[in-house]
Amino acid sequence: MKILSIGYNSADQGGPFNVEQNYIKVLQRKNIEVVKETYTLKKIFKILMLKKNFFVDYINEFDLVHFHAVFSISNALISKLLFKNHIPYIISLHGNLNNWSINQSKLKKLIFLKFFQSYILKSQAIHVLNDFEKNEVSNTIDLKKLRTFKLQNCIDVPKYKITKSSSTVKFNVLFFGRLNLKKGIYRLLNIIKLLKKNSINDIKFLFVGPKDLSIYKDFLSKIESLKLTKIIEIRDSVQTLEDKKKLFSECDIFILPSDDEADSVSLKEALSAGLPVIISKNCKFEFTKDAIQFVKVIDNNDLNHYADAILEFYKNYQNLNSLAIKAHTYSHLHFSLKEIEVFLPEIYYDCLTYSFKSKNWYS
């Protein structure tokens, strides 16, 4: 097989970029040829106006195209050429049709879906991450008209070693993700304010990730007004695996009080690095009962419960080493890249042969 992967162009675009990179890595490991491309609207207009025939010849070299962005006019235009030339394509939704996401710039997204719905309906398959996503997507798209498969986000767990670097602060709490409203960063400030009342002097909160510039100044002002500057550190995003491992080694636990997640990659990275996690119910993280020691799930309306969960790990600091081993082992068993290595080529093959034998297909 020869696959064209059309997706995101920067690690600043978060989990979907990392997922696409992992897919490419795994497929190449299986000796499947994959070419990565990113097309802006300006670029695709130029191609269609000046080099359309050349581009058609180019896409005909591929057996299948995998899109990693739904709300993309350039992808929708490319899909018309694919359909006309009988080249199958699939679309990974990456949570972009979840209820929360649809409600952001809702009118613009509904207009896109009205004018470019054929882009989705003519796909060979739609990829969702879990049952939560499928149920929410069905509120916007009639999935009965589409073939849908489930494949969770997986990461290269063995590369996330459990290490601990020295720190001047006893207990570091990590927020690792885009600094925006969706991730619950203001909620986290209110949680930190609750903890500050306990007069704990050896705790620190690290915010690491790309900044949403539209709210960043207000976010800094909020930190100032709550008098939290001494226990909060904000860093730029880290992109390489080595930088991530270094960051995780500095920290003791991970927190994500998000309003919505499809299947958080940063959460799984933290667990793989041995960090216990405190997350919102909105993260929709499916886990088994043997993870309850190091996975705490909180209702976003209960800030005191968040604070209590942080204090529980803080007060039982001596247990973190054993929890780290358990978290890493759990990650290896439940979301290792081996799952992608087995099932993604199966799904591609099913799409090309119309066999649809993989267990990952919804009936």
Secondary structure, DSSP 8 states (H G I E B T S, - for coil): -EEEEE--S-GGG-HHHHHHHHHHHHHHHTT-EEEEE---HHHHHHHHHHSHHHHHHHHTT-SEEEE--SS-HHHHHHHHHHHHTT--EEEE-TTTTSHHHHTTTHHHHHHHHHHSHHHHHTSSEEEESSHHHHHHHTTTS-GGGS-EEE----B-GGGS-------SSSEEEEEES-BSTTTTHHHHHHHHHHHHTTT-SSEEEEEES-B-HHHHHHHHHHHHHTT-GGGEEEE----SHHHHHHHHHH-SEEEE--S--SS-HHHHHHHHTT--EEEEGGG-----GGGTTTEEEE-TT-HHHHHHHHHHHHHTGGGHHHHHHHHHHHHHHHSBTHHHHHHHHHHHHHHHHT----TTB--
